[in-house]
Amino acid sequence: MTLPTDIQVELPDRNRLLLIPKLVLIGAAVFAAGEASWRLTGFRPAHSDLLAFDRVYRAARDSSNAVALIGSSRVLCDLDPRILKRELPKWDFYQLAVNGSSALLMLENLAQDATFRGHVLCEFIMAQFLDEYPFRENDFHQLQYVQLTQRRPFLDFLQTWFFETLSQHSALVAVKGWDFIGVLRTRLPSIVRNRAESSSALFPEGVHRDDRFLGLNRRGKDNSRAIARWAQITGSRGKGSNGLQRVASWVEAIRRRGGNVVFIRMPVSGSLKRIEDETYPDRDRFIQSLAGSAINIIESAKEPSLSGFECSDESHLDADDAGRFSAALAHILEDRKLLTRAATHPPINRG
């Protein structure tokens, strides 16, 4: 009978020790192969607008002369922070608008953030004043942006930060919900058509938040599908209680810290304007109640320097108009001294 040597006794332990690095190498090879094949089909790592937004938000909190631009894609497309800065060099303008979202959620967040001491240019959309409150996550895409800036829940923040960071380097991780088959099925027709989908996207992939409007040129394109979607969203909005009271409290909170809130109704054209007018026939009276409550509002349709702009897709200005619109708005802000210390503003009338 042959007794096992020391080498024979140690061999199984060595194999077990080598198993872990082998599995790591196999996993890395599988991931690399999947990443390479995914990129060959035309997919790329995703620019994280969440992380970009968070950086801009933190910069706005650190600036004593901050002016936050909040609203939907209309603010992203129609307002150029650099043009506003050029015309009003005293102030620092920060693009905090989120595509497809309500401005009021971010206004509430800024009002509750004691570290923010700047001004706010807030988009006015009548439907948002009638939305259900408190805001619900399934209704407001912007909630994830707000939660990221608040760092809570903290574990959710860590998870979001980790995957958003990783998605900027991996096409596989960038797939939303890890639904590879569904994403591929959706993307395949556009790949066959030479990626026509990318050319019709509202915002080019990876563009800086301050430059979102630059790629927007929709003249001569078929925008009927987008118009139908906006019309559906407008028609499905709630028609509940008046939101003036809670908005007034948020404006007061920002004014107490030395800032001001200026609402602006962005340009809208064509059938979409008609739908909004028919859906909210009392909008002018509501706007008058805002002004009567010492809340500042600029109606682009009633301002001589702003009313001549037409939206080629009925909801957004083209890139060549965004700069001129921003410059004209800056002159209104300067002439009416709307970006001034809160002590110069009359108290809000809640009655």
C-alpha positions as CSV (number, residue, x, y, z in Angstrom):
1,M,0.0,0.0,0.0
2,T,1.4,3.4,-1.1
3,L,1.0,6.3,1.4
4,P,0.1,9.7,-0.1
5,T,3.0,12.2,-0.2
6,D,2.7,15.8,1.0
7,I,2.4,17.0,-2.5
8,Q,-0.5,14.7,-3.2
9,V,-2.3,15.8,0.0
10,E,-1.9,19.6,-0.9
11,L,-3.1,19.2,-4.5
12,P,-6.9,19.3,-3.8
13,D,-6.4,22.4,-1.7
14,R,-4.5,24.2,-4.5
15,N,-7.3,23.3,-6.9
16,R,-9.8,24.8,-4.7
17,L,-7.8,28.0,-4.3
18,L,-7.4,28.2,-8.1
19,L,-11.1,27.8,-8.7
20,I,-12.0,31.4,-7.7
21,P,-9.6,33.1,-10.1
22,K,-10.6,30.7,-12.8
23,L,-14.3,31.6,-12.3
24,V,-13.4,35.3,-12.3
25,L,-11.5,34.9,-15.6
26,I,-14.3,32.9,-17.2
27,G,-16.9,35.5,-16.0
28,A,-14.7,38.4,-17.4
29,A,-14.3,36.6,-20.7
30,V,-18.0,36.0,-21.0
31,F,-18.7,39.7,-20.1
32,A,-16.1,40.9,-22.6
33,A,-17.6,38.7,-25.3
34,G,-21.1,40.0,-24.6
35,E,-19.9,43.6,-24.5
36,A,-18.1,43.2,-27.8
37,S,-21.1,41.6,-29.5
38,W,-23.5,44.2,-28.1
39,R,-21.3,47.0,-29.4
40,L,-21.1,45.3,-32.8
41,T,-24.9,45.5,-33.1
42,G,-24.6,49.3,-32.7
43,F,-25.2,49.8,-29.0
44,R,-22.9,52.1,-27.0
45,P,-22.3,53.0,-23.3
46,A,-24.9,55.5,-22.2
47,H,-24.3,59.1,-21.2
48,S,-25.8,59.5,-17.7
49,D,-28.0,62.6,-17.5
50,L,-28.7,61.8,-13.9
51,L,-25.0,62.2,-12.9
52,A,-24.7,65.3,-15.2
53,F,-27.8,66.8,-13.5
54,D,-26.3,66.1,-10.1
55,R,-23.1,67.9,-10.9
56,V,-25.0,70.9,-12.2
57,Y,-27.3,70.9,-9.1
58,R,-24.4,70.9,-6.7
59,A,-22.7,73.7,-8.6
60,A,-25.9,75.8,-8.3
61,R,-26.0,75.2,-4.6
62,D,-22.4,76.4,-4.3
63,S,-23.0,79.7,-6.3
64,S,-24.2,82.8,-4.5
65,N,-25.4,84.2,-7.8
66,A,-27.2,81.0,-9.1
67,V,-30.2,81.1,-11.4
68,A,-31.7,77.6,-11.7
69,L,-33.6,76.9,-15.0
70,I,-36.3,74.3,-14.2
71,G,-39.0,72.8,-16.3
72,S,-39.4,70.3,-19.1
73,S,-37.8,69.8,-22.6
74,R,-39.2,73.2,-23.6
75,V,-36.7,74.8,-21.1
76,L,-34.0,72.5,-22.3
77,C,-34.6,73.4,-25.9
78,D,-35.5,77.1,-25.7
79,L,-33.2,78.5,-23.0
80,D,-29.5,78.8,-23.5
81,P,-27.6,79.3,-20.2
82,R,-24.6,80.7,-22.0
83,I,-26.6,83.4,-23.8
84,L,-28.3,84.3,-20.6
85,K,-24.9,84.6,-18.9
86,R,-23.6,86.7,-21.8
87,E,-26.5,89.1,-21.4
88,L,-26.6,89.0,-17.6
89,P,-22.9,88.5,-16.6
90,K,-23.6,89.0,-12.9
91,W,-25.6,85.7,-12.7
92,D,-24.6,82.1,-13.1
93,F,-27.3,80.1,-15.0
94,Y,-27.7,76.3,-14.4
95,Q,-29.7,74.0,-16.6
96,L,-31.8,71.8,-14.3
97,A,-34.7,71.1,-16.6
98,V,-35.6,67.4,-17.2
99,N,-37.2,66.1,-20.3
100,G,-40.9,65.2,-19.8
101,S,-41.1,66.4,-16.2
102,S,-43.0,69.0,-14.1
103,A,-41.1,72.1,-13.0
104,L,-43.0,72.1,-9.7
105,L,-41.3,69.0,-8.3
106,M,-37.9,70.7,-8.6
107,L,-39.3,74.0,-7.3
108,E,-40.5,72.2,-4.2
109,N,-37.1,70.6,-3.8
110,L,-35.2,73.9,-4.2
111,A,-37.6,75.6,-1.7
112,Q,-36.8,72.8,0.9
113,D,-33.1,72.9,0.2
114,A,-31.7,75.4,2.7
115,T,-28.3,75.4,1.0
116,F,-29.8,76.9,-2.2
117,R,-29.8,80.7,-2.1
118,G,-30.3,81.6,-5.7
119,H,-33.1,82.6,-8.1
120,V,-35.3,80.3,-10.1
121,L,-36.6,80.6,-13.7
122,C,-39.6,78.1,-13.6
123,E,-41.6,77.0,-16.5
124,F,-45.3,77.6,-16.3
125,I,-47.6,74.9,-17.6
126,M,-51.2,75.2,-16.4
127,A,-51.7,71.4,-16.2
128,Q,-48.9,71.0,-13.6
129,F,-50.7,73.3,-11.2
130,L,-53.7,70.9,-11.3
131,D,-51.7,67.7,-10.9
132,E,-52.2,65.4,-7.9
133,Y,-50.1,66.2,-4.9
134,P,-48.0,64.9,-3.2
135,F,-46.2,64.0,-6.4
136,R,-46.1,60.2,-7.2
137,E,-43.1,58.4,-8.6
138,N,-44.9,56.7,-11.4
139,D,-46.2,60.1,-12.6
140,F,-43.0,62.1,-12.4
141,H,-39.8,60.9,-14.0
142,Q,-38.0,63.8,-12.3
143,L,-38.4,62.1,-8.8
144,Q,-35.3,60.1,-9.5
145,Y,-33.4,63.3,-10.2
146,V,-34.6,64.8,-6.9
147,Q,-33.8,61.7,-4.9
148,L,-30.3,61.6,-6.3
149,T,-29.6,65.2,-5.2
150,Q,-31.1,64.5,-1.7
151,R,-29.0,61.3,-1.3
152,R,-31.9,59.4,0.1
153,P,-32.8,56.7,0.5
154,F,-29.0,56.4,0.8
155,L,-28.8,52.7,-0.3
156,D,-30.9,53.6,-3.4
157,F,-28.6,56.5,-4.1
158,L,-25.5,54.2,-3.9
159,Q,-27.1,51.7,-6.2
160,T,-28.1,54.4,-8.7
161,W,-24.7,56.1,-8.6
162,F,-22.9,52.8,-9.1
163,F,-24.9,51.6,-12.1
164,E,-25.1,55.1,-13.7
165,T,-21.4,55.3,-13.5
166,L,-20.8,51.8,-14.9
167,S,-23.3,52.4,-17.7
168,Q,-21.1,55.2,-19.0
169,H,-18.4,52.6,-19.7
170,S,-20.4,49.5,-20.6
171,A,-23.0,49.0,-23.3
172,L,-24.4,45.9,-21.6
173,V,-24.9,47.7,-18.2
174,A,-26.5,50.6,-20.0
175,V,-29.5,48.4,-21.1
176,K,-32.4,49.6,-19.1
177,G,-33.9,46.9,-16.9
178,W,-31.5,44.4,-18.4
179,D,-34.1,43.6,-21.0
180,F,-31.7,42.6,-23.8
181,I,-34.2,40.8,-26.0
182,G,-36.8,43.6,-25.7
183,V,-34.2,46.3,-26.3
184,L,-32.8,44.5,-29.3
185,R,-36.3,43.8,-30.7
186,T,-37.0,47.6,-30.4
187,R,-33.7,48.7,-31.8
188,L,-33.4,46.2,-34.7
189,P,-35.6,48.0,-37.2
190,S,-33.6,51.2,-36.7
191,I,-30.4,49.3,-37.2
192,V,-31.7,47.9,-40.4
193,R,-32.7,51.5,-41.5
194,N,-29.1,52.7,-40.8
195,R,-30.0,53.9,-37.3
196,A,-32.6,56.3,-38.5
197,E,-34.0,56.4,-34.9
198,S,-31.0,58.3,-33.6
199,S,-31.4,61.1,-36.1
200,S,-35.0,61.6,-35.0
201,A,-34.3,61.7,-31.2
202,L,-35.1,64.9,-29.4
203,F,-31.7,65.2,-27.8
204,P,-28.4,63.8,-29.2
205,E,-26.8,61.2,-27.0
206,G,-24.1,62.4,-24.7
207,V,-24.6,66.1,-25.3
208,H,-23.9,68.5,-22.4
209,R,-27.0,69.7,-20.6
210,D,-26.2,73.3,-21.6
211,D,-26.0,72.3,-25.2
212,R,-29.2,70.3,-25.5
213,F,-30.9,72.7,-27.8
214,L,-28.0,72.8,-30.4
215,G,-29.0,69.5,-32.1
216,L,-32.7,70.5,-32.3
217,N,-33.7,71.2,-35.9
218,R,-37.1,69.9,-36.7
219,R,-38.2,72.1,-39.5
220,G,-39.5,70.0,-42.4
221,K,-39.8,66.8,-40.3
222,D,-42.9,64.8,-39.6
223,N,-43.7,65.6,-35.9
224,S,-47.2,64.2,-35.9
225,R,-46.4,61.4,-33.6
226,A,-44.7,63.6,-31.1
227,I,-47.6,66.1,-31.3
228,A,-50.1,63.3,-30.7
229,R,-48.1,62.2,-27.6
230,W,-48.0,65.7,-26.2
231,A,-51.7,66.2,-26.9
232,Q,-52.5,62.9,-25.0
233,I,-50.4,64.0,-22.0
234,T,-52.1,67.4,-21.9
235,G,-55.5,65.9,-22.1
236,S,-54.8,63.2,-19.5
237,R,-53.6,65.7,-16.8
238,G,-55.7,66.1,-13.8
239,K,-58.1,69.0,-13.3
240,G,-58.1,68.9,-9.5
241,S,-57.6,71.5,-6.8
242,N,-55.8,74.8,-7.4
243,G,-52.1,74.6,-6.8
244,L,-51.6,78.3,-6.1
245,Q,-51.3,77.9,-2.3
246,R,-48.5,75.4,-2.2
247,V,-46.6,77.2,-5.0
248,A,-46.9,80.4,-3.1
249,S,-45.3,78.8,0.0
250,W,-42.4,77.5,-2.1
251,V,-41.8,81.0,-3.6
252,E,-41.9,82.5,-0.1
253,A,-39.3,80.0,1.1
254,I,-36.9,80.9,-1.7
255,R,-37.5,84.6,-1.2
256,R,-36.7,84.3,2.6
257,R,-33.2,83.1,1.6
258,G,-32.7,86.1,-0.7
259,G,-33.8,84.6,-4.0
260,N,-36.8,85.0,-6.3
261,V,-38.9,82.8,-8.5
262,V,-39.9,84.0,-12.0
263,F,-42.4,81.8,-13.9
264,I,-42.3,81.8,-17.7
265,R,-44.8,80.4,-20.1
266,M,-42.7,79.0,-23.0
267,P,-43.7,79.3,-26.7
268,V,-46.2,76.8,-28.1
269,S,-47.7,76.7,-31.6
270,G,-50.2,75.2,-33.9
271,S,-52.6,72.4,-33.0
272,L,-50.9,71.9,-29.6
273,K,-51.6,75.5,-28.6
274,R,-55.2,75.0,-29.7
275,I,-55.5,71.9,-27.5
276,E,-54.0,73.7,-24.5
277,D,-56.3,76.7,-25.0
278,E,-59.4,74.4,-25.2
279,T,-58.4,72.2,-22.3
280,Y,-57.7,75.2,-19.9
281,P,-60.0,78.0,-20.8
282,D,-59.4,79.6,-17.4
283,R,-55.7,79.8,-17.8
284,D,-55.5,83.6,-18.2
285,R,-57.5,84.1,-15.1
286,F,-55.2,81.8,-13.2
287,I,-52.2,83.7,-14.5
288,Q,-53.8,86.9,-13.3
289,S,-54.2,85.4,-9.9
290,L,-50.5,84.6,-9.8
291,A,-49.6,88.2,-10.7
292,G,-52.2,89.5,-8.2
293,S,-50.5,87.4,-5.5
294,A,-47.1,89.2,-6.2
295,I,-45.7,86.2,-8.0
296,N,-43.8,87.1,-11.1
297,I,-44.8,85.5,-14.4
298,I,-43.7,86.2,-18.0
299,E,-46.1,85.1,-20.8
300,S,-44.1,84.7,-24.0
301,A,-47.2,85.0,-26.1
302,K,-48.0,88.4,-24.7
303,E,-44.4,89.9,-24.7
304,P,-43.6,91.8,-28.0
305,S,-40.0,90.6,-28.0
306,L,-41.0,86.9,-27.4
307,S,-44.3,86.5,-29.2
308,G,-42.9,86.2,-32.7
309,F,-41.2,82.9,-32.1
310,E,-42.8,79.8,-33.8
311,C,-42.2,76.2,-32.7
312,S,-41.5,74.0,-35.7
313,D,-42.7,70.9,-33.9
314,E,-45.4,73.0,-32.0
315,S,-43.6,72.6,-28.7
316,H,-39.9,73.5,-29.1
317,L,-37.9,76.2,-30.7
318,D,-35.3,75.3,-33.3
319,A,-31.7,75.7,-32.4
320,D,-31.3,78.9,-34.4
321,D,-34.1,80.6,-32.5
322,A,-33.1,79.5,-29.0
323,G,-30.3,82.0,-28.7
324,R,-32.4,84.9,-29.8
325,F,-35.2,83.9,-27.5
326,S,-32.8,83.6,-24.5
327,A,-31.3,87.0,-25.2
328,A,-34.8,88.6,-25.4
329,L,-35.8,87.0,-22.1
330,A,-32.6,88.2,-20.5
331,H,-33.5,91.8,-21.4
332,I,-36.9,91.4,-19.9
333,L,-35.4,90.1,-16.6
334,E,-33.0,93.0,-16.5
335,D,-35.4,95.7,-17.4
336,R,-38.0,94.6,-14.8
337,K,-35.3,93.9,-12.2
338,L,-36.7,90.4,-11.6
339,L,-33.4,89.0,-10.4
340,T,-33.1,91.1,-7.3
341,R,-32.9,90.6,-3.6
342,A,-36.1,89.4,-2.0
343,A,-36.4,92.5,0.1
344,T,-37.4,94.4,-3.1
345,H,-40.4,92.1,-3.7
346,P,-43.8,92.7,-2.2
347,P,-45.2,90.0,0.2
348,I,-47.2,87.3,-1.4
349,N,-51.0,87.7,-1.1
350,R,-52.7,84.4,-0.3
351,G,-56.1,85.8,-0.1
